[in-house]
Amino acid sequence: MLMNDVVIVGAGPAGAWTARTLARLGARVAIVDGSHPREKPCGGGVTGRALALAGDAIDARALPRCEIRAARFVDSARGLSASVTLAGGDLVVASRTDFDGALFAAAAAAGATPIRSRVLDIVADTDGFTVTTRDGSVRARTIVGADGANSLVRRRLARPFDRADISIATGYFVHGATSDEIVIELTADPPGYIWSFPRPTHLAVGICAQADQGLGVGALRARALDWIRARTMEHGTLEPYSWPIPSLSARSFESLTTSGPGWYLVGDAAGLVDPITREGIYFALLSGEAAARAVASSSEAGARRQYDERVKGEIVDELVRAARYKAGFFRPRFTRLLVDALAESEGVRRVMAGLVAGTQPYETLKWSLARTAELGLAWRLIRSKWYN
Ligand SMILES: Cc1cc2nc3c(=O)[nH]c(=O)nc-3n(C[C@H](O)[C@H](O)[C@H](O)COP(=O)(O)OP(=O)(O)OC[C@H]3O[C@@H](n4cnc5c(N)ncnc54)[C@H](O)[C@@H]3O)c2cc1C
């Protein structure tokens, strides 16, 4: 049986980007995923930084997408909302059929071998791994787990996520309606938010909450349906979806394992999602690129060290900060302060626009707010005890 340098399990953004990068660096790489073309349950919000990373593989102008002009934050308890203007290119929303399909095609064009099947098992031996798919087996010296939140690679070679580190996301694709603004309604019970993300032919409306909050998919989806109905918008069919999102606590991030002997986890399989905004596509691309460069450039031990250090320094340290802020974001008092501050202060609006676009790091969030001219408002936000 042919020995591949690397077999990648899963061809979402993380897997496709790992495969493309490795193939361009000269590795013999196969990528296994039988799902394409498919829609992944997702808002489909792609930030400017994600588009920039994938820019030489995806022609953003050719991608069917909505350019988002504004993000509206809603305080439903008081019936108030405030809008934040986004610059062109800060955020686009695309269907994952189109976005992921383009990345998968780019991986194949770079020389990665697509295997359109599903991985059923992975067994390690002395010189690599045997990957059993529904349609046969492949061999590899190195395995990359890019198989999402329910990762088989993670379950076989590391350990599954704790339930407390997963959030449930569910809602509807609302066909026949669209917009150029995203809507974010922060909810205290359960702590999380309802969103509406417009694509060219439909809205992706959803709600997410931590899986250990006691609310199942049915109850959450009913909330999303009530929200859609309350808007009395004209629309066509409602297509339900639900999917887990890794949403780790600070402690879980601090003890995160992203590699082991001969294997690497990237994207959702590694847990690399912002636990507040649930942005995951950028981190999927970034971790995929980091894994590919490490595997291609170093000995096994060196590659693991290089990958783990990059993931910690460029991704995990920032996500730990988000996890620490998280509890405060969904409390009614914070929602009130935030919506008031957004309504009154251009400076605070600029900072929040940066947070939505992924350009405002959590590391400097307090200081960015403190630098706004409306120091009183910013200071109330900073001092709010949930912010610490
Ligand atoms: C409802 C919802 C809304 C979201 N909104 C946003 C958003 O607006 N913006 C954003 O940036 N992020 C968002 N996210 C997060 C984002 O969807 C993920 O972080 C991102 O898709 C991770 O990419 P990935 O490649 O790691 O995994 P995935 O995109 O999940 O891809 C995994 C791939 O692995 C394949 N696979 C799984 N198991 C196997 C197997 N055994 N064999 C072969 N293939 C397998 C699957 O078919 C899939 O193609 C959202 C998530 C959800 C659930």
Ligand as a Chemical Component Dictionary entry (heavy atoms), coordinates in Angstrom:
data_LIG
# 
_chem_comp.id                   LIG 
_chem_comp.type                 NON-POLYMER 
_chem_comp.pdbx_formal_charge   0 
_chem_comp.three_letter_code    LIG 
# 
loop_
_chem_comp_atom.comp_id 
_chem_comp_atom.atom_id 
_chem_comp_atom.alt_atom_id 
_chem_comp_atom.type_symbol 
_chem_comp_atom.charge 
_chem_comp_atom.model_Cartn_x 
_chem_comp_atom.model_Cartn_y 
_chem_comp_atom.model_Cartn_z 
_chem_comp_atom.pdbx_ordinal 
LIG C1  C1  C 0 -24.259 27.268 13.639 1  
LIG C2  C2  C 0 -22.828 27.686 13.526 2  
LIG C3  C3  C 0 -22.523 28.981 13.152 3  
LIG C4  C4  C 0 -21.181 29.361 12.973 4  
LIG N1  N1  N 0 -20.914 30.605 12.477 5  
LIG C5  C5  C 0 -19.634 30.941 12.180 6  
LIG C6  C6  C 0 -19.344 32.154 11.498 7  
LIG O1  O1  O 0 -20.239 32.912 11.126 8  
LIG N2  N2  N 0 -18.042 32.452 11.232 9  
LIG C7  C7  C 0 -17.017 31.623 11.614 10 
LIG O2  O2  O 0 -15.851 31.963 11.383 11 
LIG N3  N3  N 0 -17.278 30.458 12.248 12 
LIG C8  C8  C 0 -18.545 30.079 12.506 13 
LIG N4  N4  N 0 -18.817 28.864 13.076 14 
LIG C9  C9  C 0 -17.692 27.965 13.358 15 
LIG C10 C10 C 0 -17.207 27.329 12.041 16 
LIG O3  O3  O 0 -18.291 26.725 11.386 17 
LIG C11 C11 C 0 -16.121 26.283 12.342 18 
LIG O4  O4  O 0 -15.210 26.802 13.288 19 
LIG C12 C12 C 0 -15.365 25.887 11.081 20 
LIG O5  O5  O 0 -16.215 25.261 10.143 21 
LIG C13 C13 C 0 -14.224 24.932 11.437 22 
LIG O6  O6  O 0 -13.638 24.407 10.274 23 
LIG P1  P1  P 0 -13.007 22.944 10.294 24 
LIG O7  O7  O 0 -12.432 22.727 8.949  25 
LIG O8  O8  O 0 -12.150 22.782 11.491 26 
LIG O9  O9  O 0 -14.239 21.947 10.539 27 
LIG P2  P2  P 0 -15.553 21.726 9.648  28 
LIG O10 O10 O 0 -15.866 22.919 8.860  29 
LIG O11 O11 O 0 -16.564 21.172 10.587 30 
LIG O12 O12 O 0 -15.122 20.587 8.620  31 
LIG C14 C14 C 0 -14.913 19.267 9.042  32 
LIG C15 C15 C 0 -14.999 18.370 7.823  33 
LIG O13 O13 O 0 -14.638 17.050 8.234  34 
LIG C16 C16 C 0 -15.473 16.123 7.604  35 
LIG N5  N5  N 0 -15.491 14.899 8.413  36 
LIG C17 C17 C 0 -15.949 14.728 9.668  37 
LIG N6  N6  N 0 -15.764 13.453 10.065 38 
LIG C18 C18 C 0 -15.170 12.812 9.049  39 
LIG C19 C19 C 0 -14.740 11.469 8.845  40 
LIG N7  N7  N 0 -14.876 10.529 9.789  41 
LIG N8  N8  N 0 -14.197 11.132 7.647  42 
LIG C20 C20 C 0 -14.034 12.078 6.659  43 
LIG N9  N9  N 0 -14.414 13.368 6.798  44 
LIG C21 C21 C 0 -14.985 13.727 7.973  45 
LIG C22 C22 C 0 -16.826 16.810 7.513  46 
LIG O14 O14 O 0 -17.593 16.264 6.450  47 
LIG C23 C23 C 0 -16.408 18.259 7.224  48 
LIG O15 O15 O 0 -16.363 18.523 5.823  49 
LIG C24 C24 C 0 -20.136 28.456 13.264 50 
LIG C25 C25 C 0 -20.449 27.160 13.693 51 
LIG C26 C26 C 0 -21.779 26.766 13.798 52 
LIG C27 C27 C 0 -22.092 25.336 14.202 53 
# 
loop_
_chem_comp_bond.comp_id 
_chem_comp_bond.atom_id_1 
_chem_comp_bond.atom_id_2 
_chem_comp_bond.value_order 
_chem_comp_bond.pdbx_ordinal 
LIG C1  C2  SING 1  
LIG C2  C3  SING 2  
LIG C2  C26 DOUB 3  
LIG C3  C4  DOUB 4  
LIG C4  N1  SING 5  
LIG C4  C24 SING 6  
LIG N1  C5  DOUB 7  
LIG C5  C6  SING 8  
LIG C5  C8  SING 9  
LIG C6  O1  DOUB 10 
LIG C6  N2  SING 11 
LIG N2  C7  SING 12 
LIG C7  O2  DOUB 13 
LIG C7  N3  SING 14 
LIG N3  C8  DOUB 15 
LIG C8  N4  SING 16 
LIG N4  C9  SING 17 
LIG N4  C24 SING 18 
LIG C9  C10 SING 19 
LIG C10 O3  SING 20 
LIG C10 C11 SING 21 
LIG C11 O4  SING 22 
LIG C11 C12 SING 23 
LIG C12 O5  SING 24 
LIG C12 C13 SING 25 
LIG C13 O6  SING 26 
LIG O6  P1  SING 27 
LIG P1  O7  DOUB 28 
LIG P1  O8  SING 29 
LIG P1  O9  SING 30 
LIG O9  P2  SING 31 
LIG P2  O10 DOUB 32 
LIG P2  O11 SING 33 
LIG P2  O12 SING 34 
LIG O12 C14 SING 35 
LIG C14 C15 SING 36 
LIG C15 O13 SING 37 
LIG C15 C23 SING 38 
LIG O13 C16 SING 39 
LIG C16 N5  SING 40 
LIG C16 C22 SING 41 
LIG N5  C17 SING 42 
LIG N5  C21 SING 43 
LIG C17 N6  DOUB 44 
LIG N6  C18 SING 45 
LIG C18 C19 SING 46 
LIG C18 C21 DOUB 47 
LIG C19 N7  SING 48 
LIG C19 N8  DOUB 49 
LIG N8  C20 SING 50 
LIG C20 N9  DOUB 51 
LIG N9  C21 SING 52 
LIG C22 O14 SING 53 
LIG C22 C23 SING 54 
LIG C23 O15 SING 55 
LIG C24 C25 DOUB 56 
LIG C25 C26 SING 57 
LIG C26 C27 SING 58 
# 
